[in-house]
Structures are given as C-alpha cells and as structure tokens.
C-alpha cells in the first residue's frame, strides 16, 4: 500500500486526480495604489503585527490621526499589515 491508497482506505472513497490550477500570484498591497474610484489606498508593513509608538516613531498615533482627520478606512491583512483606503 502506498500513501494515497492508505488515505483512500481511511477516507472511504477514491481520491480524484489532481486538477490543473490557474497560476497564483501573491499580492501584498504594500505601497500606494489606485482603488478605482478616484481615491487611493496605501499598504503599510507592520513588524510582527504590532502597531505602537516606540523610540520616537509614532506609528500608532499617526494611524489614529489618519482615521480621525481624513476619515479613511483601515483594513488589517492576513499578513498582519495595514491597508489604509479611501485616501
């Protein structure tokens, strides 16, 4: 028995052959981008998913100011980065 037949035995059905897939491209959305409605969005890299003010670099304060004064939207990405849209 090979691995596939062992899995099929546990699964109780024959596993279909692998289907071809479209080429996949990773998009991190970092930097400036046109969002298609005359507005822009910008993706920011966030170290380890932690947004904070530290050592004179006020990332958390700057983000709060953007949201309050420009009324833009903030999106948290699966990669723990931030996209600020509707700029």
Biopython code that builds the backbone (N, CA, C, O; Angstrom):
import numpy as np
from Bio.PDB.StructureBuilder import StructureBuilder

atoms = [
    (1, "UNK", "N", (0.839, -1.199, 0.000)),
    (1, "UNK", "CA", (0.000, 0.000, 0.000)),
    (1, "UNK", "C", (0.871, 1.245, 0.000)),
    (1, "UNK", "O", (1.820, 1.366, 0.775)),
    (2, "UNK", "N", (0.527, 2.162, -0.885)),
    (2, "UNK", "CA", (1.175, 3.463, -0.876)),
    (2, "UNK", "C", (0.387, 4.424, -0.003)),
    (2, "UNK", "O", (-0.676, 4.087, 0.517)),
    (3, "UNK", "N", (0.922, 5.612, 0.145)),
    (3, "UNK", "CA", (0.278, 6.627, 0.984)),
    (3, "UNK", "C", (-1.128, 6.953, 0.481)),
    (3, "UNK", "O", (-2.076, 7.023, 1.263)),
    (4, "UNK", "N", (-1.253, 7.153, -0.840)),
    (4, "UNK", "CA", (-2.557, 7.516, -1.418)),
    (4, "UNK", "C", (-3.607, 6.444, -1.124)),
    (4, "UNK", "O", (-4.724, 6.767, -0.722)),
    (5, "UNK", "N", (-3.258, 5.176, -1.321)),
    (5, "UNK", "CA", (-4.237, 4.107, -1.087)),
    (5, "UNK", "C", (-4.581, 4.003, 0.397)),
    (5, "UNK", "O", (-5.713, 3.662, 0.743)),
    (6, "UNK", "N", (-3.627, 4.289, 1.273)),
    (6, "UNK", "CA", (-3.902, 4.276, 2.705)),
    (6, "UNK", "C", (-4.899, 5.381, 3.078)),
    (6, "UNK", "O", (-5.824, 5.155, 3.858)),
    (7, "UNK", "N", (-4.697, 6.579, 2.509)),
    (7, "UNK", "CA", (-5.622, 7.693, 2.765)),
    (7, "UNK", "C", (-7.003, 7.359, 2.215)),
    (7, "UNK", "O", (-8.009, 7.618, 2.876)),
    (8, "UNK", "N", (-7.066, 6.784, 1.008)),
    (8, "UNK", "CA", (-8.353, 6.408, 0.423)),
    (8, "UNK", "C", (-9.062, 5.355, 1.281)),
    (8, "UNK", "O", (-10.287, 5.363, 1.403)),
    (9, "UNK", "N", (-8.288, 4.463, 1.862)),
    (9, "UNK", "CA", (-8.870, 3.448, 2.739)),
    (9, "UNK", "C", (-9.509, 4.097, 3.967)),
    (9, "UNK", "O", (-10.627, 3.749, 4.346)),
    (10, "UNK", "N", (-8.792, 5.047, 4.591)),
    (10, "UNK", "CA", (-9.350, 5.752, 5.755)),
    (10, "UNK", "C", (-10.527, 6.632, 5.357)),
    (10, "UNK", "O", (-11.533, 6.702, 6.063)),
    (11, "UNK", "N", (-10.387, 7.306, 4.210)),
    (11, "UNK", "CA", (-11.403, 8.232, 3.720)),
    (11, "UNK", "C", (-12.660, 7.501, 3.254)),
    (11, "UNK", "O", (-13.768, 8.027, 3.362)),
    (12, "UNK", "N", (-12.484, 6.301, 2.742)),
    (12, "UNK", "CA", (-13.626, 5.505, 2.292)),
    (12, "UNK", "C", (-14.034, 5.767, 0.864)),
    (12, "UNK", "O", (-15.048, 5.239, 0.407)),
    (13, "UNK", "N", (-13.270, 6.569, 0.146)),
    (13, "UNK", "CA", (-13.551, 6.878, -1.257)),
    (13, "UNK", "C", (-12.237, 7.031, -2.007)),
    (13, "UNK", "O", (-11.179, 7.262, -1.422)),
    (14, "UNK", "N", (-12.346, 6.893, -3.334)),
    (14, "UNK", "CA", (-11.177, 7.131, -4.181)),
    (14, "UNK", "C", (-10.964, 8.637, -4.325)),
    (14, "UNK", "O", (-11.910, 9.392, -4.549)),
    (15, "UNK", "N", (-9.727, 9.051, -4.197)),
    (15, "UNK", "CA", (-9.395, 10.477, -4.338)),
    (15, "UNK", "C", (-9.236, 10.786, -5.821)),
    (15, "UNK", "O", (-8.522, 10.082, -6.534)),
    (16, "UNK", "N", (-9.902, 11.839, -6.284)),
    (16, "UNK", "CA", (-9.827, 12.256, -7.689)),
    (16, "UNK", "C", (-8.410, 12.705, -8.032)),
    (16, "UNK", "O", (-7.670, 13.165, -7.162)),
    (17, "UNK", "N", (-8.033, 12.569, -9.311)),
    (17, "UNK", "CA", (-6.709, 13.058, -9.733)),
    (17, "UNK", "C", (-6.606, 14.577, -9.537)),
    (17, "UNK", "O", (-7.616, 15.280, -9.497)),
    (18, "UNK", "N", (-5.399, 15.052, -9.419)),
    (18, "UNK", "CA", (-5.157, 16.492, -9.229)),
    (18, "UNK", "C", (-5.589, 17.249, -10.473)),
    (18, "UNK", "O", (-5.256, 16.856, -11.592)),
    (19, "UNK", "N", (-6.334, 18.341, -10.281)),
    (19, "UNK", "CA", (-6.778, 19.177, -11.382)),
    (19, "UNK", "C", (-5.787, 20.320, -11.563)),
    (19, "UNK", "O", (-5.242, 20.832, -10.586)),
    (20, "UNK", "N", (-5.552, 20.723, -12.818)),
    (20, "UNK", "CA", (-4.659, 21.872, -13.033)),
    (20, "UNK", "C", (-5.271, 23.140, -12.441)),
    (20, "UNK", "O", (-6.486, 23.329, -12.484)),
    (21, "UNK", "N", (-4.428, 23.998, -11.893)),
    (21, "UNK", "CA", (-4.891, 25.251, -11.284)),
    (21, "UNK", "C", (-4.317, 26.439, -12.040)),
    (21, "UNK", "O", (-3.261, 26.343, -12.664)),
    (22, "UNK", "N", (-5.024, 27.558, -11.975)),
    (22, "UNK", "CA", (-4.505, 28.788, -12.549)),
    (22, "UNK", "C", (-3.280, 29.212, -11.748)),
    (22, "UNK", "O", (-3.156, 28.910, -10.562)),
    (23, "UNK", "N", (-2.376, 29.923, -12.428)),
    (23, "UNK", "CA", (-1.195, 30.416, -11.736)),
    (23, "UNK", "C", (-1.622, 31.390, -10.650)),
    (23, "UNK", "O", (-2.460, 32.261, -10.884)),
    (24, "UNK", "N", (-1.054, 31.246, -9.477)),
    (24, "UNK", "CA", (-1.414, 32.069, -8.331)),
    (24, "UNK", "C", (-0.350, 33.120, -8.110)),
    (24, "UNK", "O", (0.842, 32.834, -8.226)),
    (25, "UNK", "N", (-0.771, 34.348, -7.791)),
    (25, "UNK", "CA", (0.163, 35.437, -7.540)),
    (25, "UNK", "C", (-0.129, 36.019, -6.168)),
    (25, "UNK", "O", (-1.275, 36.333, -5.847)),
    (26, "UNK", "N", (0.896, 36.158, -5.374)),
    (26, "UNK", "CA", (0.755, 36.774, -4.054)),
    (26, "UNK", "C", (0.782, 38.287, -4.205)),
    (26, "UNK", "O", (1.700, 38.832, -4.818)),
    (27, "UNK", "N", (-0.216, 38.972, -3.653)),
    (27, "UNK", "CA", (-0.268, 40.432, -3.667)),
    (27, "UNK", "C", (-0.241, 40.922, -2.231)),
    (27, "UNK", "O", (-1.127, 40.597, -1.441)),
    (28, "UNK", "N", (0.768, 41.698, -1.895)),
    (28, "UNK", "CA", (0.854, 42.175, -0.514)),
    (28, "UNK", "C", (0.219, 43.551, -0.342)),
    (28, "UNK", "O", (-0.020, 43.973, 0.790)),
    (29, "UNK", "N", (-0.062, 44.260, -1.433)),
    (29, "UNK", "CA", (-0.720, 45.564, -1.437)),
    (29, "UNK", "C", (0.054, 46.627, -0.671)),
    (29, "UNK", "O", (-0.538, 47.618, -0.244)),
    (30, "UNK", "N", (1.358, 46.450, -0.483)),
    (30, "UNK", "CA", (2.156, 47.472, 0.169)),
    (30, "UNK", "C", (2.421, 48.606, -0.811)),
    (30, "UNK", "O", (2.548, 48.369, -2.013)),
    (31, "UNK", "N", (2.505, 49.830, -0.312)),
    (31, "UNK", "CA", (2.726, 50.999, -1.151)),
    (31, "UNK", "C", (1.418, 51.626, -1.604)),
    (31, "UNK", "O", (0.338, 51.239, -1.159)),
    (32, "UNK", "N", (1.536, 52.605, -2.501)),
    (32, "UNK", "CA", (0.373, 53.344, -2.997)),
    (32, "UNK", "C", (-0.277, 52.627, -4.173)),
    (32, "UNK", "O", (0.409, 52.082, -5.038)),
    (33, "UNK", "N", (-1.626, 52.633, -4.196)),
    (33, "UNK", "CA", (-2.386, 52.009, -5.281)),
    (33, "UNK", "C", (-3.651, 52.834, -5.546)),
    (33, "UNK", "O", (-4.233, 53.422, -4.634)),
    (34, "UNK", "N", (-4.057, 52.859, -6.817)),
    (34, "UNK", "CA", (-5.335, 53.466, -7.196)),
    (34, "UNK", "C", (-6.436, 52.457, -6.869)),
    (34, "UNK", "O", (-6.329, 51.287, -7.236)),
    (35, "UNK", "N", (-7.486, 52.897, -6.186)),
    (35, "UNK", "CA", (-8.536, 51.942, -5.832)),
    (35, "UNK", "C", (-9.695, 51.956, -6.815)),
    (35, "UNK", "O", (-10.693, 51.267, -6.601)),
    (36, "UNK", "N", (-9.578, 52.740, -7.907)),
    (36, "UNK", "CA", (-10.552, 52.656, -8.996)),
    (36, "UNK", "C", (-11.712, 53.617, -8.927)),
    (36, "UNK", "O", (-12.543, 53.640, -9.835)),
    (37, "UNK", "N", (-11.795, 54.417, -7.871)),
    (37, "UNK", "CA", (-12.901, 55.374, -7.759)),
    (37, "UNK", "C", (-12.393, 56.805, -7.583)),
    (37, "UNK", "O", (-13.100, 57.664, -7.057)),
    (38, "UNK", "N", (-11.163, 57.049, -8.028)),
    (38, "UNK", "CA", (-10.567, 58.371, -7.886)),
    (38, "UNK", "C", (-9.820, 58.547, -6.580)),
    (38, "UNK", "O", (-9.159, 59.566, -6.380)),
    (39, "UNK", "N", (-9.911, 57.590, -5.701)),
    (39, "UNK", "CA", (-9.206, 57.643, -4.420)),
    (39, "UNK", "C", (-8.051, 56.649, -4.448)),
    (39, "UNK", "O", (-7.949, 55.812, -5.344)),
    (40, "UNK", "N", (-7.199, 56.760, -3.460)),
    (40, "UNK", "CA", (-6.026, 55.904, -3.368)),
    (40, "UNK", "C", (-6.077, 55.078, -2.091)),
    (40, "UNK", "O", (-6.832, 55.385, -1.169)),
    (41, "UNK", "N", (-5.263, 54.025, -2.048)),
    (41, "UNK", "CA", (-5.030, 53.325, -0.789)),
    (41, "UNK", "C", (-3.545, 53.034, -0.668)),
    (41, "UNK", "O", (-2.832, 52.923, -1.665)),
    (42, "UNK", "N", (-3.097, 52.912, 0.562)),
    (42, "UNK", "CA", (-1.683, 52.644, 0.821)),
    (42, "UNK", "C", (-1.565, 51.498, 1.811)),
    (42, "UNK", "O", (-2.233, 51.470, 2.844)),
    (43, "UNK", "N", (-0.698, 50.555, 1.470)),
    (43, "UNK", "CA", (-0.421, 49.437, 2.352)),
    (43, "UNK", "C", (0.840, 49.698, 3.144)),
    (43, "UNK", "O", (1.852, 50.130, 2.592)),
    (44, "UNK", "N", (0.780, 49.436, 4.438)),
    (44, "UNK", "CA", (1.914, 49.635, 5.339)),
    (44, "UNK", "C", (2.349, 48.296, 5.916)),
    (44, "UNK", "O", (1.521, 47.505, 6.366)),
    (45, "UNK", "N", (3.637, 48.053, 5.900)),
    (45, "UNK", "CA", (4.197, 46.863, 6.533)),
    (45, "UNK", "C", (4.218, 47.083, 8.036)),
    (45, "UNK", "O", (4.636, 48.142, 8.503)),
    (46, "UNK", "N", (3.772, 46.090, 8.797)),
    (46, "UNK", "CA", (3.749, 46.181, 10.254)),
    (46, "UNK", "C", (4.620, 45.047, 10.808)),
    (46, "UNK", "O", (4.360, 43.873, 10.544)),
    (47, "UNK", "N", (5.623, 45.396, 11.554)),
    (47, "UNK", "CA", (6.535, 44.409, 12.120)),
    (47, "UNK", "C", (5.824, 43.534, 13.144)),
    (47, "UNK", "O", (5.347, 44.035, 14.162)),
    (48, "UNK", "N", (5.751, 42.252, 12.885)),
    (48, "UNK", "CA", (5.141, 41.265, 13.782)),
    (48, "UNK", "C", (3.703, 41.603, 14.163)),
    (48, "UNK", "O", (3.218, 41.160, 15.204)),
    (49, "UNK", "N", (3.019, 42.384, 13.330)),
    (49, "UNK", "CA", (1.626, 42.717, 13.589)),
    (49, "UNK", "C", (1.419, 43.644, 14.769)),
    (49, "UNK", "O", (0.310, 43.736, 15.296)),
    (50, "UNK", "N", (2.470, 44.334, 15.194)),
    (50, "UNK", "CA", (2.373, 45.203, 16.379)),
    (50, "UNK", "C", (2.419, 46.673, 15.973)),
    (50, "UNK", "O", (3.402, 47.147, 15.403)),
    (51, "UNK", "N", (1.343, 47.379, 16.278)),
    (51, "UNK", "CA", (1.240, 48.799, 15.976)),
    (51, "UNK", "C", (1.424, 49.551, 17.283)),
    (51, "UNK", "O", (0.617, 49.421, 18.203)),
    (52, "UNK", "N", (2.489, 50.340, 17.360)),
    (52, "UNK", "CA", (2.749, 51.057, 18.611)),
    (52, "UNK", "C", (3.643, 52.258, 18.373)),
    (52, "UNK", "O", (4.311, 52.365, 17.345)),
    (53, "UNK", "N", (3.642, 53.146, 19.329)),
    (53, "UNK", "CA", (4.571, 54.269, 19.355)),
    (53, "UNK", "C", (5.780, 53.821, 20.170)),
    (53, "UNK", "O", (5.646, 53.400, 21.319)),
    (54, "UNK", "N", (6.966, 53.918, 19.562)),
    (54, "UNK", "CA", (8.151, 53.461, 20.274)),
    (54, "UNK", "C", (9.384, 54.177, 19.738)),
    (54, "UNK", "O", (9.540, 54.348, 18.530)),
    (55, "UNK", "N", (10.248, 54.587, 20.642)),
    (55, "UNK", "CA", (11.536, 55.208, 20.298)),
    (55, "UNK", "C", (11.379, 56.388, 19.344)),
    (55, "UNK", "O", (12.166, 56.538, 18.410)),
    (56, "UNK", "N", (10.378, 57.218, 19.569)),
    (56, "UNK", "CA", (10.180, 58.414, 18.751)),
    (56, "UNK", "C", (9.500, 58.166, 17.417)),
    (56, "UNK", "O", (9.269, 59.115, 16.668)),
    (57, "UNK", "N", (9.173, 56.922, 17.097)),
    (57, "UNK", "CA", (8.440, 56.598, 15.872)),
    (57, "UNK", "C", (6.991, 56.345, 16.285)),
    (57, "UNK", "O", (6.675, 55.325, 16.898)),
    (58, "UNK", "N", (6.116, 57.293, 15.939)),
    (58, "UNK", "CA", (4.736, 57.279, 16.430)),
    (58, "UNK", "C", (3.766, 56.706, 15.402)),
    (58, "UNK", "O", (2.916, 57.419, 14.869)),
    (59, "UNK", "N", (3.903, 55.421, 15.134)),
    (59, "UNK", "CA", (3.060, 54.755, 14.138)),
    (59, "UNK", "C", (1.609, 54.702, 14.594)),
    (59, "UNK", "O", (0.706, 54.998, 13.811)),
    (60, "UNK", "N", (1.374, 54.335, 15.831)),
    (60, "UNK", "CA", (0.005, 54.230, 16.347)),
    (60, "UNK", "C", (-0.688, 55.597, 16.341)),
    (60, "UNK", "O", (-1.855, 55.699, 15.961)),
    (61, "UNK", "N", (0.019, 56.632, 16.756)),
    (61, "UNK", "CA", (-0.537, 57.987, 16.766)),
    (61, "UNK", "C", (-0.828, 58.462, 15.346)),
    (61, "UNK", "O", (-1.866, 59.076, 15.098)),
    (62, "UNK", "N", (0.077, 58.182, 14.417)),
    (62, "UNK", "CA", (-0.127, 58.598, 13.021)),
    (62, "UNK", "C", (-1.344, 57.892, 12.415)),
    (62, "UNK", "O", (-2.131, 58.511, 11.699)),
    (63, "UNK", "N", (-1.491, 56.627, 12.697)),
    (63, "UNK", "CA", (-2.643, 55.879, 12.188)),
    (63, "UNK", "C", (-3.945, 56.430, 12.764)),
    (63, "UNK", "O", (-4.928, 56.592, 12.042)),
    (64, "UNK", "N", (-3.948, 56.710, 14.036)),
    (64, "UNK", "CA", (-5.137, 57.282, 14.691)),
    (64, "UNK", "C", (-5.474, 58.637, 14.079)),
    (64, "UNK", "O", (-6.648, 58.941, 13.867)),
    (65, "UNK", "N", (-4.468, 59.452, 13.792)),
    (65, "UNK", "CA", (-4.682, 60.770, 13.182)),
    (65, "UNK", "C", (-5.278, 60.623, 11.781)),
    (65, "UNK", "O", (-6.193, 61.362, 11.416)),
    (66, "UNK", "N", (-4.767, 59.679, 11.000)),
    (66, "UNK", "CA", (-5.320, 59.437, 9.666)),
    (66, "UNK", "C", (-6.802, 59.095, 9.729)),
    (66, "UNK", "O", (-7.608, 59.641, 8.976)),
    (67, "UNK", "N", (-7.148, 58.201, 10.618)),
    (67, "UNK", "CA", (-8.539, 57.757, 10.741)),
    (67, "UNK", "C", (-9.437, 58.900, 11.207)),
    (67, "UNK", "O", (-10.537, 59.079, 10.683)),
    (68, "UNK", "N", (-8.974, 59.672, 12.190)),
    (68, "UNK", "CA", (-9.790, 60.759, 12.743)),
    (68, "UNK", "C", (-9.926, 61.954, 11.813)),
    (68, "UNK", "O", (-11.017, 62.503, 11.669)),
    (69, "UNK", "N", (-8.828, 62.364, 11.180)),
    (69, "UNK", "CA", (-8.845, 63.616, 10.412)),
    (69, "UNK", "C", (-9.190, 63.437, 8.943)),
    (69, "UNK", "O", (-9.823, 64.314, 8.356)),
    (70, "UNK", "N", (-8.796, 62.336, 8.337)),
    (70, "UNK", "CA", (-9.067, 62.121, 6.919)),
    (70, "UNK", "C", (-10.296, 61.242, 6.724)),
    (70, "UNK", "O", (-10.854, 61.184, 5.628)),
    (71, "UNK", "N", (-10.717, 60.560, 7.781)),
    (71, "UNK", "CA", (-11.856, 59.650, 7.744)),
    (71, "UNK", "C", (-11.662, 58.549, 6.704)),
    (71, "UNK", "O", (-12.563, 58.240, 5.924)),
    (72, "UNK", "N", (-10.470, 57.969, 6.715)),
    (72, "UNK", "CA", (-10.188, 56.847, 5.823)),
    (72, "UNK", "C", (-10.506, 55.537, 6.537)),
    (72, "UNK", "O", (-10.758, 55.517, 7.741)),
    (73, "UNK", "N", (-10.491, 54.472, 5.793)),
    (73, "UNK", "CA", (-10.776, 53.152, 6.354)),
    (73, "UNK", "C", (-9.472, 52.392, 6.555)),
    (73, "UNK", "O", (-8.524, 52.562, 5.789)),
    (74, "UNK", "N", (-9.425, 51.565, 7.571)),
    (74, "UNK", "CA", (-8.249, 50.752, 7.870)),
    (74, "UNK", "C", (-8.632, 49.283, 7.737)),
    (74, "UNK", "O", (-9.632, 48.834, 8.297)),
    (75, "UNK", "N", (-7.824, 48.547, 6.990)),
    (75, "UNK", "CA", (-8.041, 47.121, 6.781)),
    (75, "UNK", "C", (-6.811, 46.382, 7.298)),
    (75, "UNK", "O", (-5.682, 46.710, 6.933)),
    (76, "UNK", "N", (-7.034, 45.396, 8.139)),
    (76, "UNK", "CA", (-5.939, 44.557, 8.616)),
    (76, "UNK", "C", (-5.849, 43.350, 7.694)),
    (76, "UNK", "O", (-6.851, 42.677, 7.451)),
    (77, "UNK", "N", (-4.659, 43.074, 7.183)),
    (77, "UNK", "CA", (-4.482, 41.983, 6.226)),
    (77, "UNK", "C", (-4.159, 40.671, 6.933)),
    (77, "UNK", "O", (-3.767, 40.676, 8.100)),
    (78, "UNK", "N", (-4.319, 39.554, 6.240)),
    (78, "UNK", "CA", (-3.951, 38.262, 6.833)),
    (78, "UNK", "C", (-2.465, 38.171, 7.184)),
    (78, "UNK", "O", (-2.064, 37.344, 8.002)),
    (79, "UNK", "N", (-1.649, 39.030, 6.556)),
    (79, "UNK", "CA", (-0.210, 39.030, 6.825)),
    (79, "UNK", "C", (0.165, 40.009, 7.926)),
    (79, "UNK", "O", (1.343, 40.322, 8.100)),
    (80, "UNK", "N", (-0.825, 40.498, 8.675)),
    (80, "UNK", "CA", (-0.641, 41.413, 9.796)),
    (80, "UNK", "C", (-0.140, 42.787, 9.376)),
    (80, "UNK", "O", (0.488, 43.492, 10.166)),
    (81, "UNK", "N", (-0.415, 43.164, 8.138)),
    (81, "UNK", "CA", (-0.093, 44.506, 7.669)),
    (81, "UNK", "C", (-1.361, 45.340, 7.681)),
    (81, "UNK", "O", (-2.434, 44.840, 8.020)),
    (82, "UNK", "N", (-1.244, 46.614, 7.312)),
    (82, "UNK", "CA", (-2.390, 47.526, 7.324)),
    (82, "UNK", "C", (-2.552, 48.143, 5.954)),
    (82, "UNK", "O", (-1.576, 48.554, 5.326)),
    (83, "UNK", "N", (-3.788, 48.208, 5.494)),
    (83, "UNK", "CA", (-4.132, 48.953, 4.275)),
    (83, "UNK", "C", (-5.049, 50.080, 4.695)),
    (83, "UNK", "O", (-6.095, 49.854, 5.302)),
    (84, "UNK", "N", (-4.642, 51.315, 4.361)),
    (84, "UNK", "CA", (-5.466, 52.493, 4.639)),
    (84, "UNK", "C", (-6.102, 52.888, 3.317)),
    (84, "UNK", "O", (-5.399, 53.240, 2.370)),
    (85, "UNK", "N", (-7.436, 52.832, 3.245)),
    (85, "UNK", "CA", (-8.123, 53.085, 1.970)),
    (85, "UNK", "C", (-8.965, 54.357, 2.041)),
    (85, "UNK", "O", (-9.148, 54.955, 3.101)),
    (86, "UNK", "N", (-9.467, 54.742, 0.873)),
    (86, "UNK", "CA", (-10.304, 55.956, 0.710)),
    (86, "UNK", "C", (-9.538, 57.226, 1.056)),
    (86, "UNK", "O", (-10.045, 58.117, 1.737)),
    (87, "UNK", "N", (-8.311, 57.280, 0.571)),
    (87, "UNK", "CA", (-7.477, 58.487, 0.777)),
    (87, "UNK", "C", (-7.651, 59.377, -0.434)),
    (87, "UNK", "O", (-7.054, 60.451, -0.501)),
]
sb = StructureBuilder()
sb.init_structure("model")
sb.init_model(0)
sb.init_chain("A")
sb.init_seg("    ")
for serial, (resi, resn, name, xyz) in enumerate(atoms, 1):
    if name == "N":
        sb.init_residue(resn, " ", resi, " ")
    sb.init_atom(name, np.array(xyz, "f"), 0.0, 1.0, " ", f" {name:<3s}", serial, name[0])
structure = sb.get_structure()
